Amino acid sequence: MLRKYIRDPLHIIDHSGITVNEDLGYEEKPMRIIDMQSLFCHWWRVCKNGLATKENLFKRNCAESGYCPICNKQLESVEHLLFECDWVRPVWFRCEFGYKVSWSETQSILKWSCQMMENFTDSKECNLSFSSIAWIGWFVWKERNEFVFSQKPVDPLSTLHRAGLAKKEFDARSISQGTDHSHRLRSPQQREDYWKRPAAGNFKINCDVAIHNGSDCASIAAILWDSNGRLLDGVVKKIVCSSSLQGEALACRLACQLALARNLAGVEIEGDNKSVIHLSVSELDPPWDCGAIFFDIKHLAQHLNLTLSWRPRAANKAAHWVAQASLRNALPLDWLSFPPLALMALLRLA
């Protein structure tokens, strides 16, 4: 039952000034950090075409036009919004992957995401790369909304900077709360099995083989790097081999042939098979079926003053990925000009 209010002088608020100490400090605390579940939920909506793009709103009679409000050139689909719009392309190209957007073969973000996941052989690397992609996609969406609803001009550099800061803040907060993200934050210099860049002005070639289980079909790959860690050239080849040793030796010879074709002397060639490297630099007799291959390797190494060295598989992941993708017929023809994002992630982690 409602009762009549009884006046009371104690109910009157005193508006007198509040004394504040001159040396009073303050501490900033984040009110909310997007967790990975929410982030990947947003990407799930992207893959299911669940964003309120102009194209989707126009189909539901909720917008006067389905064209992109930023460029006004194409329909604003999720693919156009996140990847194809003129202002978004620099965001992906300037990010850590250096990704050049190309939708010539894949027209759906869902198919593109599935293909990317299939290209990763390590779940940790897949999660790490997808988290970076999801952060960038989230802030591209936010930047687009700020343009639509607040008429704020889009800025690719600002978008990329905000996404990077948010990801670093989330990773740092995860560590402070005891979440195990240490493997994601370790720099290559903090790991023993990382790929090392060649000295300034020099080049390096990594090589590897991928063999089909229960078959003699295989694929070999050799990729050329410069001292800045940039992918310069590469070659892949389908082969038939009788053993893993023969396949690894053929990959090493392919790397030597790549150095010869590019007229490069003093190149360092790395492989992840100790036996092949040892037989290539020693006087030991190799197996009879590999004799001619090792003869070619030694001849080319002496002629071009090549250095052959062994590195663990973790430091040779990029070459292994290229060989595997070629074996599965999943390597794009323009993989050198437009490296797939899975390969770009390995190049970044190398």
Phi, psi and omega in degrees: 000136179283140180240153179292137180289133179256120181300142179213123180302334180291344181279351182280130181281133177276117182266021180293156183295155180254129180279128181240132178294142181293330182265020180291131179251178180212161181232129179273130177230131179295135181281328184201133176238128180295127178275168184294329180296317178294323181295313180287335174294321176297318179293328175297319176296324176299313182294329180269009180057046183256008178277153181277065176283165179298323180296315180293321179293322180294323178295334180260014179059034179250005179213149181286335182214152178260004183281155181299128181287350183266308183260336181057031181251324184225166174296140183273082170275173178295326178294317179292318183298315188267340187227323194263341182296148186303324184280342183276328183305317177297332179298312181288327181288327182271355180286179185297339180274339185060043189279128174262115186292129176211116181250032183294327183253324183251123182253005183227135177294326178298312179295321179298318180294319179295318178297321178296316181295324178291332182283340179274135176259347181244123183294326180294317179295323179296314180295319180297315181291318181292329177295320177296318179297317181294322178297316180296316179299322179297316183281335170296318178296317179296319180295321178296317180293324177294328176290317184290316189261338181239002180055035177272125181301143179284145182221106182302317182294319178295319179299314180294321180295316180295320178296318179295318179295318180296318180294317179296319180296318180295316180297318179295319179294324179296320180292318182295334179268005176088006178285137185278088173242018186297326181291341180274338186259352181290131176282159179304327182290345178269001178245150181277335187253049181254158178283132182254138178288149175290166179297159182305130179087355181255174182229159179220145177235125174256142183222153178194169179231148173235126185244134178289132182298132178071020182214165176262007178280137182209171177221136179244151184217147174219130182234140185254132179240158170254184184289348177267004180078020181266141177284116183260319186201167179189161180213141177233156183204133174278136183222171170238125183229152182267345181203165178293326178297317179294320178296317178295322178293320177296324177294320178294320178293324177298322178295319177296322179292327176295319177296321179293317181296328180265005177055048181251125178251152178073022181280143175267128180248128182242139174221165182252019176245112184296322183297319180294316180295319181295316179292336181281338183247002181243176180263010179292148179279125178281170174304151188301326183281355180242003185301312182294327180293314181291330175297317178295319181298313181295321180295314180293322180296321178287321182292322184257003181057049181276151176248124180252130182217156181261141173224149179295163183303324181298335179267004183231028187291326183296313179296322180294321179296317180298317179296317179295317179297321178294321180295325180272008182056034180248009181269119180298152179295330181258035185294338177280319179283320179232079181300134176302153185297327177298320177291320179298324178295319179292324177296324179289322182279345183293000000 
